[in-house]
Amino acid sequence: MSTPLILIVEDEPKIAALLDDYLRGPGGYATAVLHHGDAVMPWLDQHAADLVLLDLMLPGKDGLELCRLIRQSRDLPIIMLTARAEEIDRLLGLELGADDYICKPFSPREVVARIRAVLRRAGAARQEQTEAAGTARQKGLLRIEPERYQAWVNGVELKLTPVEFSLLRSLSSQPGRVFSRDQLMNEMYADYRVVTDRAVDSHIKNLRRKLQAAAPDLELIESVYGVGYRARSELS
């Protein structure tokens, strides 16, 4: 198995050097470092990173804009670095869909632990799903290939983040069942961290948008006021 490549995007040289040294050394990862937001998308067009460690405040394109751009074209896991606690809900959801966030100041050990958790969800989780689910599942409009972390609706492939894939898999496994936000939160984050309901709602919003693009005439995930969400029978 090749060593995961982590792209570090951080404009403060001392912080970038600290992350680079620790991720290469005790972390055991391969790394690349960029200091300017405008360099990120061209770099990603030429290299296959496994995860992006993305600072919120950057010269050129900032972290929020870059997160949007990456999400439009790639399923690449993103961990945001931020000193602005009020941005956390936006980083975890809405149109951004970051996989995780780390608040400054942080310890390098915490960064390594978060990277491992996100990569485990995006990689090792696929093998677990393969063993549990076996071959591709085709029911109604939805086709899921757990071993590839891929899903299609109405014949259209969905470009899902790992969190969105987990939510779709859970909801579609029992159409009509109402899942509470707490239950869905446990599907989103295996480490059972505390995040707000708004983060769950934001990921669902992103998932709904992608489902609607594939099946414009159908509302495949319904809100149940005061409780949570359920999948429509068309996904069964």
Secondary structure, DSSP 8 states (H G I E B T S, - for coil): ----EEEEE-S-HHHHHHHHHHHHTTS--EEEEE--GGGHHHHHHH---SEEEEESS-SSS-HHHHHHHHHHH----EEEEES-GGGHHHHHSTTT--SEEEESS--HHHHHHHHHHHHIIIIIHHHHHHHHH-S-EEETTEEEEGGGTEEEETTEEE---HHHHHHHHHHHHSTT--EEHHHHHHHH-TT-----HHHHHHHHHHHHHHHHHHSTT---EEEETTTEEEE-GGG-
